[in-house]
Amino acid sequence: MLRSLVTAAHQSPSHPTTHRVVLTHPPVSSRRAMPSLPEPPRHLLPELGRKLFGHTGSLKQFPENRSTTPVHADLPPFACGLTGTSVEVLEPRRCDVEGTVPSWLEGNLFRNGPGVWDIQTKGGQTYSVAHWFGGLTVMHKFQITGGKVTYRNRHLNREAEHYIQAENQEPGVMLWSDPCGTLLGRAFSLFKQAAIKGPSSFENYTDPQTGKLGKPNVGVTVGKFRDNQLVTRTDANVLLSLDPEDLTVTNKLNYTSILPEAKGVTSASHVERDDVKGLTYDFTMDFTARLKGMYHLFCIPDDVHQEPYLLAKIPDDPCYIHSFASTENYLILMVWPCVMDPLRMMINRSVFHDLQWRPENGVKLHVVDKRKGGKGHVATYRHDAFFAFHQINAVESGDDLLLDVSAYPDNQILVQLHRTNMLFGLNPMAAAIPTRITLPNLPAAMAAGKDSIKDATSRMLAAERFGFELFTIHPDLKCKPYRYSWGTSCQPGESYFSSLVRLDVECGAHQIWQEEGTYPGEPIFVPRPGGSQEDDGLLLSVVLAGVQKRSFLLLLDASNMKEVARAWTKDPVALGFHGHFGKLDEFKQQQQQQQASVL
């Protein structure tokens, strides 16, 4: 079994406490692949449906006395953000502001993630999505201007909701009828048909109410893309373009249609952006004839008059990869030993069962020259096995590459985020430890060649062990030396994030914001105009107040983690994933083009 061995070294002025993280495994002779992920407690899904709908009729009808009525006595307070169907708010609604919103803070905060999990069918049954990741997407928008805040949202996949209501099962586009298949719904929900027909086959069902062609469930990250589009992304090779005003879906696209060399059915939800040059980096993963993986790393300019281009093709195991990293001159593709077995998936009709953990493979770190016409895949490193969803930042330091991630010992977090685990407290969340991975002496590794695998080393970034997820940094310090990161954290034994943390990666110290009965989402750092310090700005986090069955947009002073203001919504905002903050006119060109096309 894997284990983490953490030892503290002597203090030094540059880094008061240095921790070395050594991920170890048995000798080669005794290594064997861990079994696939254990079956989540699916037998509790019917019980969950009874609890949610048995006495209240519908979770849309919340009691008027929000402050004193508990959320289902035997479920945690955050259940109102992880169950039922989110109330849709199609027109901007004024939020109640406590405190003072600084006059300099103006813009739109878009938030993405699931918001529809439990649907009452026409047959009187309750269809419950099994995993947090598998809920149908709801897009949210907070607009901040003149010290006031408004909120609106939109269900992006009404077609799938109508299908489930009529058929009591998910459409084929959602990956078969087995609820376990929704474990990585955004990564592989389109796997089977796309593997056979390609990414153009993502919509293969019809809305039984409207007769319209269905849409794929795309809702993990949101941000800017080619031709100044606002798009929502997932871990599959499909994107949805959105109207930045009313959040309607205006177009469906995929990378292969823009760059034919970008073949494959999976990609990263988290792209790497160069906002100064107007470039988007991502990858797709295709299956070879022998059912191995082929990763295509590429760059797509924002300017439609500039041609996209392929950077490298890298053969490796087909793995679940949610993000990758970028320095000033290089991309780093991190291939965890969380391996897909496509043949078994096709036979067993379940992604969940056949996502294998193979610690003997370790983690491969492929380094790619990100320049157009550059050297492509230039070096490969290896580290003992761990798993991660996200990377904090990556920089070039002398001859070394420094990659900061939040590392789990294995991929069991995927089971822990099953909704029945979260709502019934059966298997608490593991802690993702903020960790610095060092890829030493890149010139020597490049001279040895990409097939000569070098060892990477690691150490803890924090002076104490604590979980750190859904984090942010100052946007101007992406790919550059930095000191602070802000993220979410949970206490041992908890099933969801209960605090916000400011981490000083230079000295390892951290500060916490926490309020009993509240559950914060990913913070986004917004720098104060004219600010000279790295932490001079505000953190924006959508926080669920479980007992009140409401949410609020929290504004924290990033330098001291003290509250500046909060803006309350009328209803709870579902527990989502990621967001994007931009100026009010950031997507003005896109809106003008859409209006012109209508005229």
Secondary structure, 3 states (H helix, E strand, C coil): CCEEEEEECCCCCCCCCCEEEEEECCCHHHCCCECCCCCCCCCHHHHHHHHHHCCCCCCCCCCCCCCCCCCCCCCCHHHHHCCCECCCCCCCEECEEEECCCCCCCEEEEECCEEECEEECCCCCEEECCEHHHCEEEEEEEEEECCEEEEEEEECCHHHHHHHHHHCCCCHHHCCCCHHHHCCHHHHCCHHHHHHHCHHHCCCCECCCCCCECCCCCCCEEEEEHHHEEEEECCECCEEEECCCCCCEEEEECHHHHCCCCCCCEECCECEEECCCCEEEEEEEEECCCCCEEEEEEEEECCCCCCCEEEEEEEECCECCCECEECCCEEEEEECCEEECHHHHHHHCCCCCCEEECHHHCEEEEEEECCCCCCCEEEEEEECCCECCCEEEEEEECCEEEEEEEEECCCCHHHHCEHHHHHHCCCCCCCCEEEEEEECCHHHHHHHCCCCEEECEEEECCCCCCCCEEEECCHHHCCCCCCEEEEEECCCCCCCCCEEEEEECCCCCEEEEECCCEEECCCEEEECCCCCCCCCEEEEEEEEECCCCEEEEEEEECCCCEEEEEEECCCCCCCCCCEEEECCCCCHHHHHHHHHHHC
